[in-house]
Every structure is written in C-alpha cells, then in structure tokens.
C-alpha cells in the first residue's frame, strides 16, 4: 500500500516536473520569437529597445496618388452596391 509520505513525494515531484516543463516551454517560445540582444528573464538596458514616437512626419494631410486611386475604386464599388451616398 502507498503511504502518505510516498504520495506527498509523488505529488511534489509532479508539481516540480510541471513547473520545469512550463519554464522550458516558455524559454522555447521566447527563443523562437525574440529579437537579437533580448534576455529571457532580464530586461534590456538603455534606449536601444525603445521605439521612437511616431510624429506628424509619417502622416501627411494630403492623400497620395495610390490612396486617391484606392478611394476612387472604393467609392465606385460602394456606389454599385448601395447607391450614391456621401
């Protein structure tokens, strides 16, 4: 018959095994998705990993030629579907 102490050893061993599997799985996922220089537990130092804020230089007030063409095609498509709406 299994004693209480043997049962507790088996339960604690199972818990340790599960935690070890979770850590190894997390490490494998991290390694597959990490960028060069990133650490698994430690945080990166300095400003090398901060993203610059996107300013107004990325967005102009006037649409480009590609955007105008896309807007025209979209407007034409919507007119065919449901009539003329602005």
N, CA, C and O atoms as CSV, one atom per row, in Angstrom:
chain,resi,resn,atom,element,x,y,z
A,1,UNK,N,N,0.844,-1.174,0.000
A,1,UNK,CA,C,0.000,0.000,0.000
A,1,UNK,C,C,0.893,1.242,0.000
A,1,UNK,O,O,2.007,1.223,0.524
A,2,UNK,N,N,0.386,2.309,-0.594
A,2,UNK,CA,C,1.139,3.552,-0.697
A,2,UNK,C,C,0.923,4.352,0.586
A,2,UNK,O,O,-0.208,4.568,1.023
A,3,UNK,N,N,2.036,4.782,1.175
A,3,UNK,CA,C,1.929,5.575,2.394
A,3,UNK,C,C,1.734,7.047,2.047
A,3,UNK,O,O,1.917,7.467,0.905
A,4,UNK,N,N,1.360,7.809,3.056
A,4,UNK,CA,C,1.128,9.238,2.858
A,4,UNK,C,C,2.400,9.947,2.420
A,4,UNK,O,O,2.347,10.821,1.555
A,5,UNK,N,N,3.531,9.593,2.991
A,5,UNK,CA,C,4.790,10.267,2.631
A,5,UNK,C,C,5.175,9.961,1.186
A,5,UNK,O,O,5.673,10.839,0.480
A,6,UNK,N,N,4.948,8.714,0.737
A,6,UNK,CA,C,5.238,8.389,-0.663
A,6,UNK,C,C,4.319,9.162,-1.603
A,6,UNK,O,O,4.753,9.629,-2.656
A,7,UNK,N,N,3.059,9.297,-1.225
A,7,UNK,CA,C,2.105,10.059,-2.022
A,7,UNK,C,C,2.506,11.528,-2.111
A,7,UNK,O,O,2.432,12.126,-3.184
A,8,UNK,N,N,2.929,12.113,-0.992
A,8,UNK,CA,C,3.359,13.516,-0.994
A,8,UNK,C,C,4.619,13.710,-1.833
A,8,UNK,O,O,4.749,14.722,-2.522
A,9,UNK,N,N,5.534,12.770,-1.786
A,9,UNK,CA,C,6.746,12.851,-2.616
A,9,UNK,C,C,6.356,12.806,-4.096
A,9,UNK,O,O,6.904,13.552,-4.907
A,10,UNK,N,N,5.418,11.938,-4.442
A,10,UNK,CA,C,4.980,11.845,-5.836
A,10,UNK,C,C,4.285,13.133,-6.279
A,10,UNK,O,O,4.511,13.599,-7.395
A,11,UNK,N,N,3.441,13.714,-5.416
A,11,UNK,CA,C,2.737,14.959,-5.759
A,11,UNK,C,C,3.735,16.100,-5.912
A,11,UNK,O,O,3.660,16.856,-6.881
A,12,UNK,N,N,4.658,16.234,-4.985
A,12,UNK,CA,C,5.662,17.313,-5.065
A,12,UNK,C,C,6.541,17.119,-6.297
A,12,UNK,O,O,6.878,18.090,-6.975
A,13,UNK,N,N,6.909,15.889,-6.590
A,13,UNK,CA,C,7.704,15.619,-7.794
A,13,UNK,C,C,6.947,15.986,-9.061
A,13,UNK,O,O,7.532,16.530,-9.998
A,14,UNK,N,N,5.653,15.695,-9.098
A,14,UNK,CA,C,4.836,16.047,-10.254
A,14,UNK,C,C,4.734,17.553,-10.412
A,14,UNK,O,O,4.820,18.069,-11.526
A,15,UNK,N,N,4.550,18.260,-9.307
A,15,UNK,CA,C,4.474,19.722,-9.360
A,15,UNK,C,C,5.785,20.302,-9.878
A,15,UNK,O,O,5.772,21.213,-10.707
A,16,UNK,N,N,6.901,19.792,-9.406
A,16,UNK,CA,C,8.211,20.275,-9.864
A,16,UNK,C,C,8.387,19.983,-11.349
A,16,UNK,O,O,8.891,20.825,-12.093
A,17,UNK,N,N,7.974,18.790,-11.784
A,17,UNK,CA,C,8.082,18.429,-13.192
A,17,UNK,C,C,7.217,19.337,-14.071
A,17,UNK,O,O,7.654,19.753,-15.144
A,18,UNK,N,N,6.007,19.644,-13.629
A,18,UNK,CA,C,5.126,20.527,-14.387
A,18,UNK,C,C,5.714,21.933,-14.472
A,18,UNK,O,O,5.707,22.541,-15.543
A,19,UNK,N,N,6.218,22.450,-13.363
A,19,UNK,CA,C,6.828,23.786,-13.375
A,19,UNK,C,C,8.048,23.829,-14.288
A,19,UNK,O,O,8.264,24.811,-14.998
A,20,UNK,N,N,8.835,22.777,-14.268
A,20,UNK,CA,C,10.004,22.708,-15.141
A,20,UNK,C,C,9.575,22.700,-16.610
A,20,UNK,O,O,10.200,23.361,-17.440
A,21,UNK,N,N,8.523,21.963,-16.935
A,21,UNK,CA,C,8.028,21.931,-18.315
A,21,UNK,C,C,7.493,23.289,-18.753
A,21,UNK,O,O,7.685,23.688,-19.901
A,22,UNK,N,N,6.825,24.001,-17.852
A,22,UNK,CA,C,6.315,25.333,-18.178
A,22,UNK,C,C,7.466,26.296,-18.456
A,22,UNK,O,O,7.404,27.077,-19.405
A,23,UNK,N,N,8.509,26.245,-17.640
A,23,UNK,CA,C,9.659,27.134,-17.833
A,23,UNK,C,C,10.375,26.802,-19.138
A,23,UNK,O,O,10.749,27.711,-19.879
A,24,UNK,N,N,10.570,25.538,-19.427
A,24,UNK,CA,C,11.244,25.145,-20.671
A,24,UNK,C,C,10.385,25.540,-21.879
A,24,UNK,O,O,10.917,26.009,-22.886
A,25,UNK,N,N,9.084,25.358,-21.789
A,25,UNK,CA,C,8.205,25.768,-22.884
A,25,UNK,C,C,8.223,27.267,-23.103
A,25,UNK,O,O,8.239,27.727,-24.244
A,26,UNK,N,N,8.219,28.037,-22.018
A,26,UNK,CA,C,8.312,29.489,-22.137
A,26,UNK,C,C,9.625,29.919,-22.754
A,26,UNK,O,O,9.666,30.840,-23.570
A,27,UNK,N,N,10.700,29.251,-22.365
A,27,UNK,CA,C,12.016,29.574,-22.913
A,27,UNK,C,C,12.055,29.268,-24.413
A,27,UNK,O,O,12.605,30.048,-25.191
A,28,UNK,N,N,11.472,28.132,-24.821
A,28,UNK,CA,C,11.467,27.785,-26.244
A,28,UNK,C,C,10.651,28.779,-27.063
A,28,UNK,O,O,11.069,29.173,-28.152
A,29,UNK,N,N,9.508,29.182,-26.557
A,29,UNK,CA,C,8.694,30.180,-27.262
A,29,UNK,C,C,9.438,31.503,-27.334
A,29,UNK,O,O,9.433,32.164,-28.372
A,30,UNK,N,N,10.085,31.898,-26.226
A,30,UNK,CA,C,10.844,33.136,-26.218
A,30,UNK,C,C,11.964,33.087,-27.246
A,30,UNK,O,O,12.164,34.048,-27.988
A,31,UNK,N,N,12.694,31.982,-27.300
A,31,UNK,CA,C,13.814,31.881,-28.234
A,31,UNK,C,C,13.335,31.941,-29.681
A,31,UNK,O,O,14.049,32.451,-30.545
A,32,UNK,N,N,12.149,31.433,-29.954
A,32,UNK,CA,C,11.667,31.451,-31.328
A,32,UNK,C,C,11.154,32.827,-31.740
A,32,UNK,O,O,11.105,33.123,-32.934
A,33,UNK,N,N,10.770,33.677,-30.786
A,33,UNK,CA,C,10.191,34.977,-31.113
A,33,UNK,C,C,11.041,36.160,-30.683
A,33,UNK,O,O,10.650,37.303,-30.921
A,34,UNK,N,N,12.176,35.932,-30.064
A,34,UNK,CA,C,12.963,37.039,-29.512
A,34,UNK,C,C,13.761,37.754,-30.595
A,34,UNK,O,O,14.080,37.189,-31.641
A,35,UNK,N,N,14.065,38.989,-30.316
A,35,UNK,CA,C,14.927,39.793,-31.162
A,35,UNK,C,C,16.363,39.643,-30.654
A,35,UNK,O,O,16.561,39.289,-29.492
A,36,UNK,N,N,17.354,39.901,-31.484
A,36,UNK,CA,C,18.737,39.791,-31.025
A,36,UNK,C,C,19.014,40.735,-29.855
A,36,UNK,O,O,18.657,41.913,-29.898
A,37,UNK,N,N,19.644,40.213,-28.827
A,37,UNK,CA,C,20.006,41.014,-27.668
A,37,UNK,C,C,19.024,40.944,-26.524
A,37,UNK,O,O,19.325,41.449,-25.442
A,38,UNK,N,N,17.861,40.342,-26.709
A,38,UNK,CA,C,16.887,40.234,-25.639
A,38,UNK,C,C,17.254,39.069,-24.732
A,38,UNK,O,O,17.768,38.049,-25.190
A,39,UNK,N,N,16.986,39.232,-23.449
A,39,UNK,CA,C,17.213,38.163,-22.495
A,39,UNK,C,C,15.908,37.541,-22.062
A,39,UNK,O,O,14.852,38.161,-22.188
A,40,UNK,N,N,15.966,36.310,-21.548
A,40,UNK,CA,C,14.756,35.593,-21.159
A,40,UNK,C,C,14.143,36.183,-19.896
A,40,UNK,O,O,12.929,36.379,-19.838
A,41,UNK,N,N,14.942,36.465,-18.901
A,41,UNK,CA,C,14.437,37.000,-17.644
A,41,UNK,C,C,14.807,38.477,-17.481
A,41,UNK,O,O,14.000,39.268,-16.993
A,42,UNK,N,N,16.007,38.844,-17.883
A,42,UNK,CA,C,16.492,40.212,-17.658
A,42,UNK,C,C,15.865,41.171,-18.652
A,42,UNK,O,O,15.454,40.778,-19.744
A,43,UNK,N,N,15.797,42.434,-18.257
A,43,UNK,CA,C,15.277,43.479,-19.132
A,43,UNK,C,C,16.429,44.126,-19.886
A,43,UNK,O,O,17.531,44.217,-19.346
A,44,UNK,N,N,16.206,44.581,-21.129
A,44,UNK,CA,C,17.259,45.261,-21.875
A,44,UNK,C,C,17.616,46.585,-21.206
A,44,UNK,O,O,16.767,47.244,-20.606
A,45,UNK,N,N,18.876,46.956,-21.319
A,45,UNK,CA,C,19.357,48.195,-20.709
A,45,UNK,C,C,19.483,49.280,-21.758
A,45,UNK,O,O,19.837,49.012,-22.906
A,46,UNK,N,N,19.196,50.488,-21.363
A,46,UNK,CA,C,19.405,51.625,-22.244
A,46,UNK,C,C,18.234,51.901,-23.167
A,46,UNK,O,O,17.144,51.355,-22.996
A,47,UNK,N,N,18.476,52.758,-24.147
A,47,UNK,CA,C,17.449,53.198,-25.069
A,47,UNK,C,C,17.455,52.415,-26.378
A,47,UNK,O,O,16.757,52.788,-27.321
A,48,UNK,N,N,18.225,51.347,-26.447
A,48,UNK,CA,C,18.353,50.621,-27.709
A,48,UNK,C,C,17.053,49.946,-28.113
A,48,UNK,O,O,16.832,49.698,-29.299
A,49,UNK,N,N,16.191,49.645,-27.154
A,49,UNK,CA,C,14.983,48.908,-27.463
A,49,UNK,C,C,13.722,49.756,-27.373
A,49,UNK,O,O,12.615,49.223,-27.446
A,50,UNK,N,N,13.872,51.055,-27.216
A,50,UNK,CA,C,12.687,51.906,-27.171
A,50,UNK,C,C,12.338,52.341,-28.586
A,50,UNK,O,O,13.223,52.627,-29.393
A,51,UNK,N,N,11.078,52.387,-28.875
A,51,UNK,CA,C,10.627,52.807,-30.195
A,51,UNK,C,C,10.461,54.317,-30.223
A,51,UNK,O,O,9.908,54.896,-29.287
A,52,UNK,N,N,10.925,54.954,-31.269
A,52,UNK,CA,C,10.714,56.405,-31.357
A,52,UNK,C,C,9.236,56.690,-31.556
A,52,UNK,O,O,8.515,55.917,-32.188
A,53,UNK,N,N,8.806,57.799,-31.012
A,53,UNK,CA,C,7.391,58.139,-31.158
A,53,UNK,C,C,7.133,58.594,-32.589
A,53,UNK,O,O,7.919,59.333,-33.183
A,54,UNK,N,N,6.023,58.135,-33.114
A,54,UNK,CA,C,5.656,58.489,-34.480
A,54,UNK,C,C,5.079,59.903,-34.467
A,54,UNK,O,O,4.074,60.172,-33.809
A,55,UNK,N,N,5.714,60.775,-35.184
A,55,UNK,CA,C,5.262,62.158,-35.221
A,55,UNK,C,C,4.409,62.431,-36.442
A,55,UNK,O,O,3.966,61.511,-37.129
A,56,UNK,N,N,4.190,63.681,-36.696
A,56,UNK,CA,C,3.363,64.085,-37.829
A,56,UNK,C,C,4.060,63.875,-39.168
A,56,UNK,O,O,3.421,63.950,-40.217
A,57,UNK,N,N,5.356,63.614,-39.140
A,57,UNK,CA,C,6.063,63.433,-40.402
A,57,UNK,C,C,5.628,62.148,-41.112
A,57,UNK,O,O,5.849,62.008,-42.315
A,58,UNK,N,N,5.013,61.209,-40.387
A,58,UNK,CA,C,4.555,59.985,-41.026
A,58,UNK,C,C,3.220,60.164,-41.738
A,58,UNK,O,O,2.913,59.427,-42.675
A,59,UNK,N,N,2.429,61.131,-41.304
A,59,UNK,CA,C,1.095,61.300,-41.849
A,59,UNK,C,C,0.976,62.687,-42.460
A,59,UNK,O,O,1.125,63.703,-41.780
A,60,UNK,N,N,0.707,62.705,-43.748
A,60,UNK,CA,C,0.515,63.998,-44.401
A,60,UNK,C,C,-0.983,64.282,-44.496
A,60,UNK,O,O,-1.808,63.374,-44.394
A,61,UNK,N,N,-1.315,65.546,-44.690
A,61,UNK,CA,C,-2.726,65.918,-44.760
A,61,UNK,C,C,-3.325,65.573,-46.120
A,61,UNK,O,O,-4.534,65.368,-46.227
A,62,UNK,N,N,-2.502,65.507,-47.149
A,62,UNK,CA,C,-2.987,65.192,-48.499
A,62,UNK,C,C,-2.758,63.714,-48.799
A,62,UNK,O,O,-1.678,63.191,-48.527
A,63,UNK,N,N,-3.767,63.032,-49.360
A,63,UNK,CA,C,-3.564,61.624,-49.718
A,63,UNK,C,C,-2.626,61.486,-50.918
A,63,UNK,O,O,-2.569,62.361,-51.782
A,64,UNK,N,N,-1.911,60.398,-50.953
A,64,UNK,CA,C,-1.007,60.142,-52.073
A,64,UNK,C,C,-1.810,59.683,-53.287
A,64,UNK,O,O,-3.024,59.496,-53.204
A,65,UNK,N,N,-1.129,59.504,-54.403
A,65,UNK,CA,C,-1.802,59.072,-55.625
A,65,UNK,C,C,-2.394,57.674,-55.456
A,65,UNK,O,O,-3.487,57.393,-55.949
A,66,UNK,N,N,-1.671,56.803,-54.760
A,66,UNK,CA,C,-2.182,55.451,-54.519
A,66,UNK,C,C,-3.435,55.491,-53.649
A,66,UNK,O,O,-4.395,54.759,-53.891
A,67,UNK,N,N,-3.415,56.353,-52.639
A,67,UNK,CA,C,-4.575,56.471,-51.766
A,67,UNK,C,C,-5.771,57.049,-52.512
A,67,UNK,O,O,-6.904,56.612,-52.310
A,68,UNK,N,N,-5.519,58.030,-53.373
A,68,UNK,CA,C,-6.611,58.602,-54.174
A,68,UNK,C,C,-7.212,57.548,-55.096
A,68,UNK,O,O,-8.432,57.482,-55.248
A,69,UNK,N,N,-6.362,56.720,-55.715
A,69,UNK,CA,C,-6.860,55.667,-56.603
A,69,UNK,C,C,-7.673,54.650,-55.819
A,69,UNK,O,O,-8.721,54.201,-56.284
A,70,UNK,N,N,-7.202,54.285,-54.640
A,70,UNK,CA,C,-7.928,53.327,-53.807
A,70,UNK,C,C,-9.264,53.898,-53.341
A,70,UNK,O,O,-10.274,53.194,-53.328
A,71,UNK,N,N,-9.268,55.163,-52.964
A,71,UNK,CA,C,-10.519,55.802,-52.554
A,71,UNK,C,C,-11.513,55.865,-53.703
A,71,UNK,O,O,-12.710,55.659,-53.500
A,72,UNK,N,N,-11.029,56.148,-54.903
A,72,UNK,CA,C,-11.902,56.188,-56.073
A,72,UNK,C,C,-12.505,54.827,-56.376
A,72,UNK,O,O,-13.698,54.723,-56.663
A,73,UNK,N,N,-11.682,53.776,-56.315
A,73,UNK,CA,C,-12.185,52.429,-56.575
A,73,UNK,C,C,-13.172,52.006,-55.501
A,73,UNK,O,O,-14.176,51.358,-55.798
A,74,UNK,N,N,-12.893,52.371,-54.246
A,74,UNK,CA,C,-13.806,52.028,-53.156
A,74,UNK,C,C,-15.139,52.742,-53.320
A,74,UNK,O,O,-16.198,52.145,-53.126
A,75,UNK,N,N,-15.086,54.011,-53.673
A,75,UNK,CA,C,-16.316,54.781,-53.866
A,75,UNK,C,C,-17.147,54.192,-54.997
A,75,UNK,O,O,-18.366,54.074,-54.877
A,76,UNK,N,N,-16.488,53.820,-56.102
A,76,UNK,CA,C,-17.188,53.208,-57.224
A,76,UNK,C,C,-17.823,51.879,-56.819
A,76,UNK,O,O,-18.955,51.587,-57.204
A,77,UNK,N,N,-17.104,51.084,-56.053
A,77,UNK,CA,C,-17.630,49.799,-55.590
A,77,UNK,C,C,-18.847,49.991,-54.692
A,77,UNK,O,O,-19.846,49.287,-54.838
A,78,UNK,N,N,-18.765,50.933,-53.774
A,78,UNK,CA,C,-19.881,51.176,-52.863
A,78,UNK,C,C,-21.090,51.733,-53.594
A,78,UNK,O,O,-22.223,51.437,-53.215
A,79,UNK,N,N,-20.879,52.530,-54.633
A,79,UNK,CA,C,-21.988,53.037,-55.437
A,79,UNK,C,C,-22.711,51.893,-56.137
A,79,UNK,O,O,-23.936,51.911,-56.260
A,80,UNK,N,N,-21.961,50.906,-56.591
A,80,UNK,CA,C,-22.582,49.756,-57.247
A,80,UNK,C,C,-23.393,48.933,-56.255
A,80,UNK,O,O,-24.409,48.343,-56.620
A,81,UNK,N,N,-22.954,48.892,-55.015
A,81,UNK,CA,C,-23.656,48.082,-54.032
A,81,UNK,C,C,-24.936,48.725,-53.525
A,81,UNK,O,O,-25.988,48.087,-53.487
A,82,UNK,N,N,-24.843,49.988,-53.137
A,82,UNK,CA,C,-25.981,50.566,-52.446
A,82,UNK,C,C,-26.383,51.940,-52.868
A,82,UNK,O,O,-27.059,52.630,-52.105
A,83,UNK,N,N,-26.016,52.370,-54.019
A,83,UNK,CA,C,-26.399,53.699,-54.442
A,83,UNK,C,C,-25.360,54.724,-54.069
A,83,UNK,O,O,-24.282,54.397,-53.573
A,84,UNK,N,N,-25.705,55.966,-54.315
A,84,UNK,CA,C,-24.765,57.055,-54.098
A,84,UNK,C,C,-24.962,57.632,-52.712
A,84,UNK,O,O,-26.005,58.222,-52.429
A,85,UNK,N,N,-23.994,57.473,-51.860
A,85,UNK,CA,C,-24.051,58.051,-50.504
A,85,UNK,C,C,-22.721,58.714,-50.213
A,85,UNK,O,O,-21.659,58.191,-50.552
A,86,UNK,N,N,-22.791,59.827,-49.604
A,86,UNK,CA,C,-21.574,60.567,-49.249
A,86,UNK,C,C,-21.389,60.547,-47.757
A,86,UNK,O,O,-20.422,61.114,-47.248
